Structure formats: C-alpha cells, structure tokens
Amino acid sequence: MAFVNVTELIITGLFQDPDVQKVCFVLFLPVYLATVLGNGLIVVTVNISKSLYSPMYFFLNYLSLVEILYSSTVVPKFITDLLNKIKTISPKGCLAQIFFFHFFGVTEILLLTVMAYDRYVAICKPLYYTTIMSRPKCHRLVAGSWVGGFFHSIIQIFITLPLPFCGPNVIDHYFCDLHPLFKLACTDTFVVGVIMFVNSGLFSV
C-alpha cells in the first residue's frame, strides 16, 4: 500500500458516546476472556486426555486454537479502543489485522467443513470410519485448512498492496477490513472489489 502523507489511520468504532463505550467495555471484556479461557481449556483437555484421541476431538482441538487466534486478531484492540477518545492504527498494523483476520477466519470455516465431513463418515460409513479417517489423513485435512486460509489471505493482501492512499484516513468501521479501506483509496477499486468478493465467496461456498 502506498500511503502518501498518511502516517496513521483513524477508526470510527461502533459507538461515539463515551458512556456507551464504557458500558460496552464492561460487557465485551468478560465475553472475550471467557472465549479465550473456554477454548484454552478445550485445547488443554484434548491434549492431556488419552481418551479423547478420536478424529472428532483432534479437529475440535485445532478449531478451539484457531478460535482463540481469530478472536485475538480484532477484539483486544477493539476493547482497548473503547476507552480511547481517538482510535488509531498504523498502516502496517492495519495490513496485519486484515491478513490475520482473513487467515484465521477462513481456516476456521475450512476446519468446520472438515468436521462436518468427519461426522458424515462416522454416520454414513461407520464400518470404514477408522480406515477413512486415519490419523495421517486428519493431519492432512488440518494442514489443508491452514494452507487454504493462508492462500486466501495472501490474495486479499496482494490486491490491497498496489492501492494508493493519499487523502482521508478515517476508516468507517470498528477494525481494519478491506471494504472500508477501499473507500479511502485514491483510485477506482471496482475491479479489486470484485476480486475480493469472488475470493471470499468461493471459500464460503
């Protein structure tokens, strides 16, 4: 991304009223901590318990790990920004947030798809379940989910990097994402917008 005379980006956030922001801080912080703690307990339990060795728990372990990472991409800054009058982020920080948000988001989608396939095999082909869902295959399916998420994020970043930014620096959103960022570009973003939606749509489908 080529930023001309733009050293920081301002995020408008969800709410402008300071009192409402403080109430949201009190509400959202425990929810985030519960999410991290709950998923962390799942990861620890699956890894230390020998009885939870089936593919279902193997996938659940990685899903919980990705959920922790996915939540931590946006939520901590969003919560701390609730206490700040002016919410800013550096251009590099914005780019990093976009990359990891899409990376972990798509990885989670693919892991959920893998878990659905695992349940399909368990229900429809129970006699062949252990053969089809072998440990090496489970590892490959998890690795494929991570690779798919990384590939998706790389595409999103590559279509964003060439865009010039020279004027307004206010992002009308509560975190850095592609669509609100495209509105600040000093060029027509119709083509990159189409590529973004096609890329995201294909992975969603």
C-alpha positions in Angstrom: 0.0 0.0 0.0 1.3 3.4 -1.0 0.4 5.9 1.8 1.2 9.5 0.8 1.1 11.9 3.8 -0.8 9.3 5.8 1.1 8.0 8.9 -1.9 6.7 10.8 -5.5 5.6 10.3 -8.4 6.6 12.5 -11.1 4.1 13.2 -14.5 5.5 14.0 -15.6 2.5 16.1 -19.1 1.2 16.8 -20.2 3.9 19.2 -19.4 7.6 19.7 -20.9 8.2 23.1 -18.2 7.7 25.8 -20.7 6.4 28.4 -21.9 3.7 25.9 -18.3 2.8 25.1 -17.6 2.2 28.8 -20.6 0.0 29.2 -19.6 -2.0 26.1 -16.1 -2.3 27.6 -17.5 -3.9 30.8 -19.7 -6.2 28.7 -17.2 -7.3 25.9 -14.1 -7.8 28.1 -15.6 -10.7 30.1 -17.0 -12.3 26.9 -13.6 -12.2 25.2 -11.8 -13.6 28.3 -14.5 -16.3 28.6 -13.9 -17.2 24.9 -10.2 -17.4 25.3 -10.4 -19.3 28.6 -13.1 -21.7 27.4 -11.3 -22.6 24.1 -8.0 -22.8 26.0 -9.4 -25.3 28.4 -10.6 -27.4 25.4 -7.1 -27.4 23.9 -5.5 -28.4 27.2 -8.1 -31.1 27.9 -7.9 -32.7 24.5 -4.1 -32.7 24.6 -3.7 -34.2 28.1 -6.6 -36.7 28.0 -5.7 -40.1 26.3 -9.4 -40.9 26.0 -10.0 -38.0 23.6 -8.0 -39.4 20.8 -10.7 -39.7 18.1 -10.6 -37.5 15.0 -13.6 -35.5 16.3 -11.6 -34.2 19.3 -8.5 -33.9 17.2 -10.4 -31.4 14.9 -12.0 -29.8 17.9 -8.6 -29.1 19.4 -7.5 -27.1 16.3 -10.8 -25.4 16.0 -10.5 -24.1 19.5 -7.0 -23.0 18.9 -8.0 -21.1 15.7 -10.9 -19.5 17.6 -8.5 -18.1 20.2 -6.3 -16.7 17.4 -9.2 -15.4 15.4 -10.8 -13.6 18.3 -7.5 -12.1 19.4 -6.9 -10.6 15.9 -9.6 -7.8 16.4 -11.2 -8.0 19.8 -8.3 -6.9 22.1 -7.7 -3.7 20.1 -11.5 -3.1 19.8 -11.9 -3.4 23.6 -9.0 -1.1 24.4 -10.2 1.4 21.8 -13.5 1.7 23.7 -11.5 3.6 26.4 -9.8 5.8 23.9 -11.3 9.0 22.6 -9.3 8.8 19.3 -8.9 5.3 17.9 -5.8 5.0 15.6 -3.9 2.2 14.0 -0.7 2.3 11.8 -0.9 1.4 8.1 1.3 -1.7 8.8 -0.9 -2.6 11.8 -4.0 -2.3 9.6 -2.5 -4.6 6.9 -1.5 -7.1 9.6 -5.0 -7.1 11.0 -6.6 -7.7 7.6 -4.2 -10.6 6.9 -4.7 -12.4 10.2 -8.5 -11.7 10.3 -9.0 -13.4 6.9 -6.3 -16.1 7.6 -7.9 -17.4 10.8 -11.4 -16.7 9.6 -11.2 -18.9 6.5 -9.1 -21.5 8.4 -12.0 -21.8 10.9 -14.5 -22.1 8.1 -12.5 -24.9 6.4 -12.0 -26.7 9.8 -15.8 -26.6 10.3 -16.2 -28.2 6.9 -13.7 -30.9 7.7 -15.5 -31.6 11.0 -18.8 -31.9 9.0 -17.1 -34.4 6.7 -15.8 -36.3 9.7 -19.4 -36.6 11.2 -20.7 -37.6 7.7 -18.2 -40.5 7.5 -19.0 -41.6 11.1 -22.7 -41.7 10.5 -22.9 -42.9 6.9 -19.9 -45.2 6.8 -19.3 -46.4 10.4 -17.6 -49.7 9.4 -15.0 -47.8 7.3 -14.6 -44.8 9.7 -11.3 -45.7 11.2 -9.8 -46.5 7.8 -11.1 -43.4 6.1 -10.4 -41.0 9.0 -6.9 -42.3 9.7 -4.5 -40.1 11.7 -2.3 -39.1 8.7 -5.4 -38.1 6.8 -6.6 -36.0 9.7 -3.3 -34.2 9.8 -3.5 -33.6 6.0 -7.1 -32.2 6.4 -6.0 -29.8 9.2 -2.9 -28.7 7.2 -5.1 -28.1 4.2 -7.4 -25.9 6.3 -4.4 -23.8 7.3 -3.0 -23.6 3.8 -6.4 -22.6 2.4 -6.7 -19.8 5.0 -3.2 -18.6 4.2 -3.8 -18.7 0.4 -7.0 -16.7 0.8 -5.3 -14.0 2.9 -2.3 -13.7 0.5 -4.8 -13.0 -2.3 -6.5 -10.3 -0.2 -3.2 -8.7 0.7 -1.9 -8.8 -2.9 -4.9 -6.9 -4.2 -4.6 -4.3 -1.5 -0.9 -3.6 -1.7 -0.9 -1.7 -5.1 -3.6 0.7 -4.0 -2.6 4.3 -3.4 -3.8 6.1 -0.3 -3.3 9.9 -0.3 -6.4 11.6 1.2 -8.8 10.8 4.0 -7.5 8.5 6.8 -10.8 7.8 8.7 -12.0 4.2 8.4 -15.7 4.0 9.0 -15.6 0.6 10.8 -14.5 -0.8 14.2 -11.5 -2.5 12.8 -9.4 -2.6 9.6 -11.1 -4.6 6.8 -10.9 -4.4 3.1 -14.2 -2.9 2.1 -14.0 0.2 4.4 -10.3 0.6 3.5 -11.1 0.5 -0.2 -13.2 3.6 0.3 -10.1 5.6 1.2 -8.1 4.6 -1.9 -7.2 7.4 -4.4 -8.2 5.2 -7.3 -11.1 3.2 -8.7 -11.5 0.0 -6.6 -14.2 -1.7 -8.6 -12.0 -4.5 -10.0 -10.2 -5.2 -6.8 -13.6 -5.2 -5.0 -14.9 -7.8 -7.4 -11.8 -9.9 -6.9 -12.2 -9.6 -3.1 -15.8 -10.8 -3.2 -15.1 -13.6 -5.6 -12.2 -14.8 -3.4 -14.2 -14.7 -0.3 -17.3 -16.1 -2.0 -15.5 -19.1 -3.3 -14.1 -20.1 0.1 -17.5 -19.5 1.7 -19.3 -21.8 -0.8 
